[in-house]
Each structure stands twice: as structure tokens, then as C-alpha cells.
């Protein structure tokens, strides 16, 4: 086929894909309107018809605009060497079987959201006794008021208890975010319970994973009230509107095609893909656009999500994004919602700063790796905040299992392949997965390739704020044993004195990277959606009344240890924000004693690592569970000339009771 014919064929395929995408969007919008109308139960059939028709028309119009915008992206066929029939949009519209994409196996159904659709059925081949997991988020605009927030919190707890699921969740005025496990039908009953309670959850993308080993299931249920679903420091009513500013969603195959598109063959504009996760997540795995594509990876190098707004307002960042198509991704999609909205809002306020469109990966890495079992453009592991700890492409993980088994047999004198020798792979393993899961990271001590977080090790580097870095760090098994104190470090070549002991430095601190400094505030970032103003550059604790790291807690159990209290605080913080994962946040425990008897009376002062941690611990309710008791916490700013902790105070593991 000549060049002109090939070009004409590609143009025809793009046109067909655009048409199919628009029709699919219309169908989905109509289905959503129909389901919502059925739940709303208006007063008369005529009213129901009118309301459904009006809603369907609005959704169809919005879907058409979105489809037209997405049609400017390359279709999956235009960035693939496969035949035109591999267009994901055309295949989906025609009901075709999954087709390889760029020589990668493609499970197209896995890339599709279940929003406004039936939940996936329990697989017929599901192992007996296997559990299921659901990850989801749902934003609420406008935010629930205090009464609605309280009612929503109670209702979510009720639905979870009725369904019999376990796990973690956060209920904020701006919505709900949960990771839950349970028997497959119980997990689905929870999702159906939310849909029955509030039509808002018809549009929720419930990401369900079946066949979960019981060891990866949560043991209890912890649903907490929170100020934000993601700790950007832009809580609730002060956050950018998703309805107005959120980026456009791309399914996994569309995102894959956009990353792989080239300027020469596809006419792709300069493109950047931004990892909006924390750096300690990115270091073990991230997307890597293929060589020759028009796309490049941008890593904001964040220690926590609060770094993102300031990074986005840096002149260097805006210069890097100027005029480019921006793709964003995170673990499950929730962080991209606010991040993309924030980027679009900044552009609205700063006319000189313009990107060429902002797009986000629908369903996050979680859905992408299910869509591309050989990995696609993904390299390494996906860091998870549930009991699985990490996710890898299925086919690559299978290769690693086969190699580990062969090595074990060789070490045990079996008939397996010799250690390091090639392993014969089954015919169903695609060539793209033949090398197994890539190891991108290194042990922070010995620098041996390793990519699994072992234990609760954290960076001891100091930041320009005077605070310790404290992000999780990676140690290999041997070095982790030393750090745990299980073994002594005899010293090695290049480190004869064993001076590396007790020095843990993350990759950001190793390269001297500091958190982005606060940038000049723009009016749009101060503006509340209801017209009020608030300085979002101020730390969260200051916005709540005082910039302090001290917290007062009362109504504690009388029999409690400092270790138990620290664990309860960490659990409360984990329910409020991902950034506290595996990080100790209490620097000092000061048991309070009665002035006359000198005995503990159930109250304590804590010094937290940061004002943000103190404010997040308080949350909106000031409540936290300590053992079986509900304690009350509040910020406790130092008074004028107050000296605290008292001179000579030494922390004890247990309070004085007699």
C-alpha cells in the first residue's frame, strides 16, 4: 500500500473511531439518565418522562462535546502496527473480540468503567473461599453540609456492616473513598447498597478484584470522617470544582495510544505524562513512554500530595507544561481528579499559561494493568495502600513465579533449571512479558536492586523546613535485618566501619531535592465556590485556628501504653490521608497528671511531627478510637511564655496510676 493510501486508510479509521466513540458516549449518557430517573421516583409518569428526557439531553450534549475533544487524540489503531480493525473504539462498538495493541495483549473490557452499568458478575472460575476487593471514590458537589456529612458517615457505616465487608474508608464533606474486602457477593452488596441509598453512586466506578487470597483481606472495618479525600490542603469547599475544571477521562487503551503516538506517523502534539503520586511510589514503578513517541514523563518528585499545588504554581513547572498535551495518572484515579482540576483552574486564572488539553487515566494504574496484562507502557510495580502492598502486570508476574520456582528447585537439588539459567515459558506468555517484572529501585544502603518495601523504615534526611523527611525507604532483606536490629553490620567493602547503620536516606534526599517553596497565591486559588476567600498557602493547622504541632487528647483508657497510643494515632491518620503510610507521627507523649494526686486521669499532650499531621488528626470531628474507647482531640497551641514539655520531663511507656 502506498503512502497516500495508507494515510487515507488511517484517516478513515480515525473517522470511524470518532463516530463510534460519540455513539457509545450517547448510549452511556442515556442509560445513566434512565437509571437516575428510575431512582428519583417523581410524582407522576409524565414528570418522570420529562425529567428523564431533559437529563438525557443534557448528558448527551455533554458527551458529544467530550467525544469531539477526545477525537483529537490518536485512535489505538493509529499508534499501532496492527491492522485498522484493532481500533479500540471500533472494536467496542462492533462487539469484536479483544485485539493485540502494539503487540500487547489487550483485555478491553477491563478498561471500561462500571459507572451507570451493572457490576461485573462473580467469575465462574472463582476459587472456593476466595475474597474480593473493591476500590472506589465518589466526589460530591456541592459538598455535603455538616448535617448531611454526619448522616452520610452513619449511612456508609450501616451499609458496610449490613454487607459484611472490612477495610478502610474516608467520608468527607466532598465525598467518599474506600478500599474494602469481603466475600465476592458481600462486596457487590455493599456497592449495590450505596447505589440504592443515593443515585450519586450510580456514576461511581467500582473497581472490583476477585480471587483475592484470604491473607490479603482486611481484618476489620475502619470508616473515618475526614476533611479531604486526598490531602492536597484544599479541603472541601475550598477545592477546585470538578464539574467545571476536572480533566477529560481516557480509558486505558486510549491512554496507552496517547502515550505511544508519534509526531511523524500520528501528527501527535508534544505531550507530557505526569505521575501525581508520591515519589516513594514512583520509584518502584511508573509509566515509560516508548522511544520515538511524542510523549515524555514528568515526575513532580512529591513527598506528599501537599507538594503538588506549590509545584504546579512554580514558573519552571508551567514552562515545562506550556503548550503541551498533559496526561495524568495515579493509583486508582482519585488523585488525578483534584490534580487535573487544579491545573485547569490555574490556567483559567493565568492567561499566559496554557496547555493543549488535560487528560487523566480513568481507573488509574489499577485498571491499566488489568487491561494490559503484559504491562503495556508500564515498568516495575504499582505501590498499593491495601494488604496486597503491590500490583504487577499479570503475565510478567507469572514469569517471575516460574523463575522463582525453578531457582528454588535448583537450590533444593531438584530437577529445575540451574540458578540464573533461562526458564522455558508457556506458549501463552506474550513476548512483551518474557523478561518478567522490571526492578527499577535500589536498596538505600547497599544499592542492590530491590523493589519491595520491608518494614516501616523511613528517611532520616532533613528538609529546608527543619522537619525530618520521614518518607518510606526501600531496604533489601539483608539490610532490613540489620536495620531491625536482628543482625549486626560487620562492614563491607567501601564501608569498613559499618557507618551506614542507622542512616536511612530516600532517593530525593540523596539527590538533595527539597520540597517546592510556596508560590505567589493567585486569586482563583483563594476563591471559594460560594464566593468567599481563604489563603490556601497557609498550613492546614493555621487555617483551623493555630499553627501548632501540639494536640490535647482526653477520655483515654486508663490502662494504655505509649506504643498503643502511637498506633491508634497512626491508624487515625492513615484513614485520613495516604501520606502517613508507614510513618511514625508522634514525637512526644506527655501523660497529664492530677495536680493533687500526681496520677494519670485519662488525658495526654502529644507533640506531632508537623502542624499538618496535628490538624489531620483532629479532622472535622476531633474523634479517634483508642482501643475500644472514643477519645476526643483538639489542637493545643502553646500559650504566651509557656514552656513545654516541662523541664526535666522524660517520656514513660505507661502513665502513673498508683
VOGU-3710 file (C-alpha; in Angstrom, 3 decimals, decimal comma):
1> xxxxxxxxxx> 0,000/0,000/0,000  1,393/3,409/-0,961  1,944/6,255/1,446  -1,123/8,206/0,253  -3,338/5,117/0,500  -2,013/4,343/3,965  -2,683/7,908/5,061  -6,217/7,769/3,661  -6,849/4,465/5,437  -5,686/5,898/8,760
11> xxxxxxxxxx> -7,905/8,934/8,265  -10,892/6,690/7,597  -10,163/4,619/10,714  -9,909/7,753/12,861  -13,232/8,992/11,488  -14,885/5,661/12,240  -13,396/5,576/15,741  -14,644/9,093/16,419  -18,131/8,153/15,244  -18,165/5,003/17,377
21> xxxxxxxxxx> -16,915/6,884/20,446  -19,616/9,542/20,076  -22,343/6,930/19,747  -21,022/4,997/22,761  -20,966/8,200/24,808  -24,565/8,957/23,817  -25,708/5,451/24,734  -23,946/5,639/28,104  -25,471/9,048/28,843  -28,966/7,808/28,012
31> xxxxxxxxxx> -28,507/4,747/30,224  -27,305/6,932/33,088  -30,291/9,244/32,746  -32,693/6,318/32,670  -31,192/4,738/35,809  -31,133/8,032/37,695  -34,716/8,837/36,741  -35,857/5,416/37,960  -34,360/6,033/41,392  -35,623/9,589/41,732
41> xxxxxxxxxx> -39,291/8,437/41,624  -41,010/11,716/40,653  -44,669/12,320/41,381  -46,133/11,223/38,041  -45,227/9,145/34,938  -45,363/12,277/32,793  -42,990/14,064/35,130  -40,680/11,056/35,033  -40,609/11,087/31,237  -39,965/14,819/31,070
51> xxxxxxxxxx> -37,249/14,683/33,692  -35,517/11,679/32,124  -35,684/13,215/28,666  -34,247/16,519/29,849  -31,475/14,827/31,779  -30,650/12,528/28,865  -30,474/15,518/26,522  -28,087/17,357/28,823  -25,875/14,314/29,270  -25,903/13,530/25,558
61> xxxxxxxxxx> -24,867/17,076/24,722  -22,058/16,932/27,252  -20,964/13,514/25,996  -20,883/14,770/22,391  -18,614/17,649/23,359  -16,350/15,321/25,305  -16,230/12,802/22,449  -15,351/15,568/19,995  -12,496/16,695/22,219  -11,190/13,151/22,688
71> xxxxxxxxxx> -11,428/12,542/18,950  -8,383/14,800/18,543  -6,379/12,082/20,306  -4,905/9,258/18,235  -7,056/6,153/17,990  -5,410/2,996/19,279  -5,008/1,799/15,696  -3,101/4,872/14,578  -0,311/4,237/17,074  -0,228/0,507/16,436
81> xxxxxxxxxx> 1,388/-1,636/13,812  -1,678/-3,871/13,826  -4,489/-3,699/11,287  -7,150/-0,944/11,316  -9,580/-3,382/12,944  -7,576/-3,012/16,174  -9,140/0,385/16,864  -10,458/0,086/20,410  -13,451/2,319/19,788  -14,464/0,474/16,641
91> xxxxxxxxxx> -13,911/-2,919/18,271  -16,007/-1,962/21,268  -18,822/-0,623/19,094  -18,839/-3,736/16,918  -18,604/-6,123/19,853  -15,360/-7,575/18,454  -13,016/-9,763/20,460  -10,001/-8,181/22,125  -7,220/-7,478/19,643  -3,496/-7,083/20,404
101> xxxxxxxxxx> -2,328/-3,470/20,615  1,315/-2,735/19,821  1,928/-6,495/20,165  0,475/-6,265/23,680  -2,423/-8,498/24,767  -5,449/-6,287/25,330  -8,356/-7,041/27,694  -10,640/-4,268/26,522  -13,453/-4,974/28,985  -11,065/-4,363/31,905
111> xxxxxxxxxx> -10,513/-0,781/30,754  -14,178/0,170/30,949  -15,751/1,867/33,944  -18,780/0,267/35,598  -20,337/3,690/36,158  -24,026/3,574/35,186  -23,640/-0,111/34,314  -24,246/-3,442/36,039  -21,492/-4,634/38,364  -19,323/-7,429/36,942
121> xxxxxxxxxx> -20,626/-10,904/37,851  -18,665/-13,213/40,128  -16,342/-15,236/37,858  -17,456/-18,827/37,356  -13,879/-19,999/37,970  -13,511/-18,046/41,216  -11,563/-20,240/43,715  -13,674/-21,503/46,644  -13,234/-19,325/49,708  -11,544/-16,527/47,727
131> xxxxxxxxxx> -12,311/-12,953/48,701  -12,973/-9,879/46,575  -11,737/-6,306/46,882  -13,357/-3,065/45,760  -11,574/0,256/45,363  -13,616/3,348/44,592  -14,094/7,032/45,176  -17,005/9,370/44,576  -16,889/13,143/44,841  -19,954/15,118/45,892
141> xxxxxxxxxx> -20,589/18,609/44,503  -21,729/20,783/46,103  -20,213/19,462/49,315  -22,470/17,943/51,933  -23,248/20,348/54,755  -22,401/19,336/58,319  -25,740/17,594/58,850  -25,560/15,743/55,531  -21,937/14,790/56,160  -22,824/13,266/59,516
151> xxxxxxxxxx> -25,768/11,395/58,003  -23,627/10,104/55,128  -20,990/8,856/57,557  -23,578/6,915/59,555  -25,209/5,528/56,417  -21,924/4,265/54,953  -21,145/2,521/58,247  -24,617/0,968/58,234  -24,326/-0,285/54,642  -20,844/-1,706/55,301
161> xxxxxxxxxx> -21,993/-3,511/58,449  -25,056/-4,925/56,684  -22,982/-6,130/53,727  -20,334/-7,695/55,974  -17,241/-6,057/54,462  -13,969/-4,950/56,068  -11,375/-2,367/55,134  -10,691/1,360/55,259  -12,713/4,349/54,150  -12,918/8,110/54,419
171> xxxxxxxxxx> -16,131/10,097/54,422  -15,539/13,789/53,790  -17,952/16,595/53,012  -16,623/16,303/49,458  -17,438/12,584/49,082  -16,360/9,031/49,841  -13,213/6,940/49,243  -12,933/3,273/50,270  -10,841/0,137/49,900  -12,842/-2,833/51,171
181> xxxxxxxxxx> -12,652/-6,626/51,106  -15,056/-9,460/51,768  -16,735/-12,468/50,158  -17,484/-11,647/46,492  -21,234/-11,229/46,949  -20,783/-9,171/50,113  -18,559/-6,707/48,248  -21,147/-6,395/45,494  -23,944/-5,984/48,057  -22,077/-3,033/49,549
191> xxxxxxxxxx> -21,812/-1,348/46,131  -25,485/-2,016/45,418  -26,368/-0,668/48,851  -24,665/2,642/48,048  -26,482/2,839/44,714  -29,833/2,162/46,380  -29,174/4,789/49,040  -28,013/7,641/46,804  -28,219/7,946/42,979  -24,849/9,731/43,169
201> xxxxxxxxxx> -23,210/6,287/43,339  -24,715/5,172/40,045  -21,844/7,096/38,426  -19,205/5,509/40,669  -16,541/3,350/39,053  -16,373/0,400/41,464  -13,072/-1,381/40,684  -13,661/-4,975/41,832  -10,906/-7,591/42,006  -11,981/-11,195/42,522
211> xxxxxxxxxx> -9,919/-14,238/43,510  -8,206/-12,451/46,395  -6,242/-14,631/48,795  -7,677/-14,527/52,303  -4,313/-13,270/53,579  -4,836/-10,063/51,599  -8,247/-9,369/53,136  -8,729/-6,696/55,804  -9,472/-7,957/59,306  -11,688/-5,110/60,478
221> xxxxxxxxxx> -13,638/-2,059/59,337  -12,376/1,499/59,815  -14,503/4,250/58,243  -13,412/7,726/59,331  -14,715/11,245/58,883  -12,161/13,404/57,094  -11,675/16,928/55,793  -10,364/15,802/52,392  -10,367/12,565/50,415  -6,823/13,360/49,259
231> xxxxxxxxxx> -4,647/15,600/51,432  -3,875/18,413/48,994  -4,615/21,017/51,676  -7,629/22,139/49,601  -10,383/20,773/51,785  -13,968/20,508/50,643  -15,487/23,847/49,693  -12,041/25,345/49,040  -11,079/22,795/46,392  -11,342/23,398/42,629
241> xxxxxxxxxx> -14,673/22,360/41,142  -14,523/19,006/39,376  -17,661/19,782/37,368  -16,005/22,874/35,924  -12,334/22,006/35,813  -11,624/18,260/36,004  -9,572/16,777/33,166  -11,095/14,549/30,493  -11,045/10,821/31,253  -9,244/8,418/28,947
251> xxxxxxxxxx> -9,773/4,675/29,117  -6,657/2,539/29,488  -6,387/1,781/25,756  -6,897/5,464/24,870  -4,256/6,499/27,413  -1,896/3,858/26,009  -2,405/5,161/22,470  -1,838/8,768/23,544  1,466/7,846/25,201  2,660/5,885/22,187
261> xxxxxxxxxx> 1,623/8,329/19,463  4,395/9,835/17,325  4,596/13,216/15,668  5,628/11,750/12,315  3,055/8,971/11,912  0,162/10,297/14,005  0,657/14,055/13,991  0,748/13,899/17,797  1,487/17,191/19,574  4,226/17,425/22,230
271> xxxxxxxxxx> 2,849/15,524/25,225  3,824/15,057/28,865  2,567/12,405/31,261  2,599/13,446/34,935  2,822/10,972/37,806  0,768/12,624/40,562  1,668/10,003/43,177  4,326/10,355/45,861  7,956/9,829/44,889  8,319/6,715/47,052
281> xxxxxxxxxx> 5,530/5,151/44,978  7,006/6,244/41,642  10,464/4,915/42,442  9,338/1,267/42,249  7,166/1,658/39,160  5,927/4,210/36,633  4,899/4,674/33,019  7,681/4,936/30,462  6,549/6,350/27,102  8,106/4,387/24,226
291> xxxxxxxxxx> 11,175/5,703/22,454  10,257/7,865/19,477  6,836/8,881/20,793  5,816/12,499/21,232  5,390/11,886/24,974  7,809/12,350/27,882  7,461/11,526/31,594  7,309/14,302/34,210  7,868/13,408/37,864  6,902/16,195/40,328
301> xxxxxxxxxx> 9,051/14,457/42,996  6,490/14,854/45,755  6,980/13,643/49,292  3,231/14,041/49,847  0,231/15,407/47,976  0,507/18,827/49,599  3,611/19,447/47,480  1,556/19,349/44,273  -0,233/22,745/44,388  3,050/24,569/45,010
311> xxxxxxxxxx> 4,864/22,515/42,355  2,130/23,390/39,873  2,498/27,101/40,569  6,274/27,098/40,042  7,337/29,056/36,910  9,628/26,161/35,939  6,706/23,737/36,012  4,469/25,966/33,941  7,237/26,435/31,370  7,597/22,650/31,167
321> xxxxxxxxxx> 3,855/22,191/30,525  3,279/25,243/28,327  1,531/24,397/25,053  1,696/20,645/25,634  -0,966/17,997/25,910  -0,978/16,843/29,547  -1,742/13,271/30,618  -2,041/12,447/34,326  -2,147/9,164/36,213  -2,267/7,818/39,771
331> xxxxxxxxxx> -3,077/4,525/41,508  -6,870/4,458/41,141  -7,823/7,841/39,689  -8,801/9,849/42,769  -5,675/11,983/42,975  -5,928/12,900/39,289  -9,417/14,332/39,769  -8,266/17,176/42,000  -4,852/17,498/40,320  -6,324/17,946/36,833
341> xxxxxxxxxx> -8,953/20,369/38,130  -6,278/22,392/39,876  -4,192/22,586/36,689  -7,182/23,735/34,632  -8,123/26,279/37,267  -4,618/27,726/37,332  -4,794/28,135/33,547  -8,108/29,962/33,892  -6,517/32,496/36,198  -3,210/32,822/34,316
351> xxxxxxxxxx> -3,955/33,650/30,640  -0,269/33,372/29,694  -0,160/29,759/30,860  -1,962/27,360/28,519  -1,628/23,627/27,956  -3,002/21,726/24,973  -5,636/19,855/26,972  -5,594/17,971/30,290  -6,459/14,256/30,364  -6,465/11,689/33,161
361> xxxxxxxxxx> -6,287/7,885/33,209  -9,734/6,537/34,098  -9,457/3,914/36,829  -5,764/4,643/37,282  -2,898/2,185/37,079  -5,192/-0,425/38,651  -7,357/-0,609/35,518  -4,467/-0,135/33,090  -2,585/-3,205/34,346  -5,747/-5,308/34,086
371> xxxxxxxxxx> -6,221/-4,050/30,522  -2,602/-4,748/29,549  -1,581/-7,971/31,370  1,871/-7,808/29,752  2,398/-4,301/31,143  1,866/-2,007/28,158  3,960/1,122/28,739  4,193/0,371/32,468  7,527/-0,562/34,069  8,010/-2,035/37,549
381> xxxxxxxxxx> 5,435/-2,375/40,339  2,351/-0,414/41,319  2,574/0,595/45,002  -0,698/-0,153/46,806  -2,133/1,042/50,119  -4,047/-2,162/50,842  -2,844/-5,512/52,167  -1,610/-6,621/48,730  1,084/-3,923/49,021  1,896/-4,007/45,306
391> xxxxxxxxxx> 0,423/-4,870/41,897  2,306/-6,161/38,849  1,232/-6,984/35,277  -0,282/-10,466/35,420  1,844/-12,016/32,645  5,101/-10,556/33,968  4,239/-11,721/37,478  3,664/-15,235/36,137  7,155/-15,238/34,595  8,709/-14,221/37,927
401> xxxxxxxxxx> 6,817/-17,001/39,711  8,122/-19,582/37,236  11,694/-18,354/37,660  11,450/-18,311/41,440  10,131/-21,859/41,408  12,954/-23,011/39,123  15,553/-21,326/41,348  14,011/-22,942/44,444  14,136/-26,367/42,808  17,761/-25,819/41,796
411> xxxxxxxxxx> 18,719/-24,716/45,297  16,972/-27,751/46,760  18,688/-30,177/44,458  15,613/-30,709/42,330  15,430/-31,083/38,603  14,569/-27,456/37,918  16,699/-25,121/35,869  20,026/-24,082/37,289  20,036/-20,759/39,074  20,254/-17,942/36,567
421> xxxxxxxxxx> 19,503/-20,204/33,609  16,747/-19,452/31,140  13,330/-20,836/32,022  11,098/-22,343/29,358  7,968/-20,175/29,286  4,480/-21,426/28,394  3,250/-20,525/24,920  0,546/-18,236/26,336  3,138/-15,865/27,847  3,430/-12,907/25,421
431> xxxxxxxxxx> 6,878/-11,852/24,242  6,412/-8,430/25,886  6,315/-10,137/29,304  9,172/-12,595/28,791  11,643/-10,663/30,981  9,331/-10,507/33,989  8,745/-7,506/36,248  11,371/-4,783/35,965  13,247/-3,781/39,123  13,711/-0,004/38,952
441> xxxxxxxxxx> 14,721/0,865/42,515  17,672/0,146/44,806  18,285/-0,552/48,470  19,064/2,789/50,120  22,036/1,216/51,911  23,848/-1,307/49,733  22,293/-0,091/46,419  21,399/-3,629/45,365  18,384/-3,760/43,016  15,263/-4,297/45,096
451> xxxxxxxxxx> 11,680/-3,079/44,864  9,726/-4,296/47,884  9,132/-2,172/50,973  10,014/-4,267/54,022  9,008/-2,980/57,441  8,362/0,617/58,471  11,692/2,191/57,564  11,694/5,923/56,893  14,117/8,559/55,652  16,091/10,446/58,302
461> xxxxxxxxxx> 17,045/13,311/55,965  16,290/16,899/56,996  14,197/19,273/54,891  14,580/23,019/54,439  11,578/23,402/56,760  13,596/21,942/59,631  11,481/18,790/59,650  12,674/15,260/59,081  11,796/13,867/55,628  10,306/10,607/57,009
471> xxxxxxxxxx> 9,055/9,104/53,722  9,228/5,296/53,403  12,531/3,901/52,094  13,471/0,594/50,491  15,908/-1,854/52,062  16,870/-5,273/50,749  16,215/-8,243/53,043  19,789/-8,336/54,356  19,933/-4,631/55,154  16,428/-4,682/56,611
481> xxxxxxxxxx> 17,580/-7,326/59,089  20,407/-5,014/60,154  18,109/-2,015/60,458  15,684/-4,063/62,527  18,495/-4,851/64,942  18,278/-8,562/64,226  21,843/-8,634/62,966  24,936/-6,534/63,387  26,555/-4,880/60,398  30,141/-6,190/60,071
491> xxxxxxxxxx> 31,030/-3,582/57,476  31,647/-4,190/53,814  33,907/-3,052/51,028  33,613/0,708/50,811  32,081/0,843/54,268  34,511/-0,980/56,591  33,236/0,687/59,735  29,615/-0,146/59,056  28,825/3,569/59,293  25,756/3,152/57,129
501> xxxxxxxxxx> 23,923/1,749/60,147  21,011/3,900/61,308  21,360/6,265/58,303  18,368/5,925/56,019  18,162/8,341/53,095  15,457/8,344/50,426  16,261/8,984/46,774  15,003/12,583/46,937  17,231/13,446/49,896  20,128/11,592/48,269
511> xxxxxxxxxx> 19,917/13,953/45,299  19,324/16,990/47,539  15,771/17,635/46,343  13,756/19,948/48,593  10,002/20,455/48,720  8,767/23,209/46,376  8,609/26,578/48,054  5,314/28,388/48,351  4,493/30,406/45,247  2,591/33,657/44,992
521> xxxxxxxxxx> -1,090/32,943/45,507  -3,461/33,589/42,601  -6,944/34,876/43,250  -8,590/31,811/41,765  -6,852/29,560/44,285  -8,170/31,660/47,140  -11,707/31,786/45,886  -14,338/29,537/47,383  -17,012/28,310/45,026  -19,574/30,235/47,071
531> xxxxxxxxxx> -17,631/33,483/46,699  -15,640/33,503/49,945  -11,859/33,708/50,260  -9,221/31,779/52,126  -5,432/31,740/51,849  -4,658/28,186/50,782  -0,921/28,740/51,180  -1,380/28,741/54,944  -0,807/25,386/56,641  -3,987/23,495/57,443
541> xxxxxxxxxx> -3,467/23,806/61,193  -3,237/27,597/60,931  -6,465/27,700/58,941  -8,122/25,761/61,747  -7,077/28,331/64,322  -3,409/27,950/65,243  -0,186/26,732/63,684  0,787/24,161/66,246  2,102/20,633/66,477  0,656/20,044/69,920
551> xxxxxxxxxx> -2,537/18,048/70,389  -4,567/17,525/73,568  -6,475/14,223/73,872  -8,931/13,345/76,632  -11,162/10,375/77,529  -8,362/7,857/77,083  -8,470/4,380/78,612  -6,655/4,381/81,938  -4,695/1,279/81,006  -2,770/2,301/77,912
561> xxxxxxxxxx> 0,840/2,414/76,770  2,653/4,991/74,652  3,083/2,388/71,912  -0,664/1,670/71,852  -1,454/5,377/71,700  1,016/5,932/68,856  -0,550/3,033/66,945  -4,055/4,480/67,414  -2,887/7,897/66,190  -1,252/6,384/63,118
571> xxxxxxxxxx> -4,389/4,374/62,328  -6,499/7,539/62,540  -4,099/9,411/60,260  -3,978/6,547/57,739  -7,747/6,756/57,460  -7,460/10,458/56,673  -4,510/10,574/54,259  -2,225/8,314/52,198  0,817/10,446/53,029  1,152/8,973/56,536
581> xxxxxxxxxx> 1,586/5,381/55,321  4,210/3,602/57,450  5,365/6,866/59,067  5,523/7,459/62,811  3,936/10,849/63,534  4,118/11,258/67,331  7,377/12,761/68,583  6,484/13,034/72,269  3,846/11,620/74,633  3,251/13,741/77,755
591> xxxxxxxxxx> 0,920/11,957/80,178  -1,074/14,525/82,178  -1,405/14,002/85,913  -3,751/15,356/88,557  -2,231/18,308/90,434  -3,036/16,829/93,848  -2,580/13,076/93,476  0,018/13,138/90,686  -1,849/10,276/88,985  -2,923/9,922/85,378
601> xxxxxxxxxx> -6,543/10,968/84,755  -7,067/9,944/81,111  -5,617/12,914/79,237  -2,410/13,454/77,290  -0,487/16,046/75,289  1,170/14,894/72,074  3,787/16,630/70,002  3,237/15,682/66,349  5,853/15,694/63,615  4,126/18,549/61,783
611> xxxxxxxxxx> 1,270/21,028/62,077  -0,390/19,277/59,145  -0,334/15,937/60,976  -1,790/17,613/64,079  -4,617/19,158/62,053  -5,329/15,932/60,172  -5,532/14,031/63,449  -8,215/16,447/64,646  -10,135/16,210/61,367  -13,650/17,608/61,474
621> xxxxxxxxxx> -14,988/15,681/64,442  -11,973/15,586/66,747  -12,766/11,952/67,468  -10,439/8,951/67,320  -10,711/5,393/68,553  -8,155/4,382/71,167  -8,715/0,732/71,939  -12,454/0,330/72,429  -12,917/3,897/73,620  -13,773/7,006/71,586
631> xxxxxxxxxx> -11,350/9,750/72,619  -11,617/13,487/71,943  -8,731/15,505/70,465  -8,152/19,183/69,819  -5,270/21,461/68,900  -3,414/22,919/71,883  -1,310/25,944/70,853  1,374/26,990/73,313  0,364/29,905/75,493  2,481/33,021/75,755
641> xxxxxxxxxx> 5,714/32,251/77,644  4,625/28,624/78,161  7,476/26,117/78,375  6,508/22,679/77,142  7,249/19,922/77,791  8,048/20,801/81,412  11,705/20,976/82,321  13,061/17,563/83,215  10,121/15,670/81,728  11,051/12,220/80,421
651> xxxxxxxx> 8,527/10,207/78,468  7,445/6,946/80,106  5,873/3,984/78,336  2,988/3,828/80,848  1,218/6,644/82,748  1,371/6,727/86,524  -1,675/5,023/88,022  -0,620/4,430/91,620
//
